[in-house]
């Protein structure tokens, strides 16, 4: 997660884990370290009961999560919660190791979350959404956001692997309408349709990003995340949607890979049919029947392989469709265009 100070990254992580550990459809997320799981759950419980937010990390805190469906492991992920502002740090002095770790993990990340404070975005909307804005989200500026996207894309291209998925995580959704001075729906639409003019790297080729607002509660004050809040105001929304998107993106990559493999299987089947036709029309009978039998046996194996691969693709598509239902209310930016589940784009 790339974000500034006091943008709610740590609170989001705790709330996201709590929601997914309870299960979404047949999907569950759990920490491989039981002690870490207990700490995550207990910190969220304290917030719900006393209004005290989870303690922000000074040092990077790493977790290893397993995502499962019907007890079958689907994806193992490493998640590191860095302090706010690590993306803007200079690799020198006491910060050297932290900044170097942040940069290394960014270069290897499959999923990158750009965390943007809802109040900061609301202020930008109220000011007319200037293209060259002096935007600041907890100390993180536009240069830093663009650098994160560029680094994540370039490092994977250098290794010859597909681009990562991105999530523009709008935290403190409850502060957005007040800061923008307009209803929430209108403010969100303004942000979505002008986001690529703010963070221009999001419109680059190969970039796929979900734009997802989340909130911990209805606090309506920028000071809420700095201390205690009324427990009755803790009202989390959409905290599990970003991770559902990340898993969906992973599954779509698996589908694409399987479809390439299926195309190769079909190619081999076609080649086998051509070989059989040639054998059956040969005038020389010697050894022909044995060769035909050999090719037919190979064809049967290929047909079985094709059926298995088609079944695998169908099952993976079913999993992906189930996940998409969780976040399909939010738009996805693809190659600079805003694409909605409904099919409309801009």
Beta strands, then each sheet from edge to edge (+ up, - down):
strand 1: 27-31
strand 2: 61-69
strand 3: 72-81
strand 4: 111-117
strand 5: 165-171
strand 6: 208-213
strand 7: 215-217
strand 8: 234-237
strand 9: 332-334
strand 10: 337-339
sheet 1: 1+ 2- 3+
sheet 2: 4+ 5+ 6+ 9- 10+
sheet 3: 7+ 8-
end
